[in-house]
Amino acid sequence: MQSKLEKSLLFLGLALTSVGVCAAEEAINAANTSWILTSTALVLFMTIPGLALFYSGLVRHKNVLSVLMQCFTITCLVSILWMVFAYGLAFGDGGSMNSVVGSGKLFMDGIELYSASGDIPETVFFMFQMTFAIITTALIVGGFAERMKFSAVLWFSALWLALVYAPICHWVWGGGWLADLGFMDFAGGSVVHINAGVAAVVAAVYIGRRRGFPETAMPPHNMTLTVAGASFLWVGWFGFNAGSALAAGTSAGMAMVVTHIAAAAASMAWMACEWIRYGKPSVLGIVTGMVAGLGTITPASGYVGPVGGLIIGISAGVICYFATQFMKRALKIDDSLDVFPVHGVGGALGTLLTAVFAAESLGGLGLETSISAQLATQFTGVIATVVWCGAITLLILFLIDKVLGVRVTPDQETEGLDVTEHNQRGYIL
């Protein structure tokens, strides 16, 4: 039997606990939390099914399942590694090494009630950032599609997440040295797009061209899948950019507006370039232009106004179009699904133009320094991302090649990865 004193103390403890829980719930902003929860789902929607369908339609029919499998498996693998250690590398407090990389929060130990933004749970921030890590790693698939061993894809994705994505993410968003310089990357121009683009082109060059490239035509096998995937990407990108405001407010609203305008403008600009050059606009061209516009506006989306979004979108459509032509026709680099000219070039272009169109005089939200000074900072971030990503990606590929081998055999490549790697076919006719 409990004494009256014990019962009173128990009641008091429960009451204090209830007060603490209520106070914590009041401190959490329900509107912001709801928006970031929604944005998290939208960004994951970009990878599966968005990117998976977009990429799978672009490859030949004998490799459709291999691309779907790679995107799906990368989603699973990165999710687990993000929980185990990668989140800590990106957003943990690195102590004396904090300017370079974070640490701690292994297996989510030490996750706080509030995120760095102050009014959403850190678990929600953790999930939101996880989806960024997933799609960045999955984007690289387009560089080595149709010729990389599945086992090598898994090892590459894990090591790249740990050694490339997480450190660069920390530099920009985790309180690292680029953040200290005042580098502006609202939603991932350097962290996501330059990073993935450089990794893809390094992989494409290291692994080598597909058999028959560029003499043999390798057109997309199913444009219906590609257009469906591109449409999902467009919708999901609102979570990508507007969600990066980490609040349901004016910044998210403007980010959504400029994201949509830039995507539409880039689509039209790419289509115009193709129409003028070849006499007919293609479906592949207009959806690729859309992706280029979305990638290019990403770093600027929270800083520029509608006119800035329009100009950035038009610039993306034209410059990324010619970058794609130059890569394939002049350099003859087999970046299978044009990851570098679309995401790498677009990400760098948008990162640099952020310094221009963020200026209040040009309709942006304003700079803390001059355009020229900010441009120098942006250029520093671009170069740092290119150098680190390029060097470490090459090292990772070299090590995996020596241990496992990175490329399938010529016979396997001819038969197709669907059968040789996964023992299934995408189409049984």
Secondary structure, DSSP 8 states (H G I E B T S, - for coil): ---HHHHHHHHHHHHHHHHHHHHHHHHS-HHHHHHHHHHHHHHHHIIIIIIHHHHHHHS-GGGHHHHHHHHHHHHHHHHHHIIIIIHHHHHS--GGGTTT-----GGGTT--SB-TTSSSBHHHHHHHHHHHHHHHHHHTHHHHTTTB-HHHHHHHHHHHIIIIIHHHHHHHHSS-HHHHHT---SS-IIIIIIHHHHHHHHHHHHH---TTTTTS----S-HHHHHHHHHHHHHHHHHHHHGGGSSSSHHHHHHHHHHHHHHHHHHHHHHHHHHHHHSS--HHHHHHHHHHHHHHHGGGTTT--HHHHHHHHHHHHHHHHHHHHIIIIIS----TT-HIIIIIHHHHHHHHHHHHHTSGGGTSS--SS-HHHHHHHHHHHHHHHHHHHHHHHHHHHHHHHHHT-SB--HHHHHH-HHHHHHS--S---
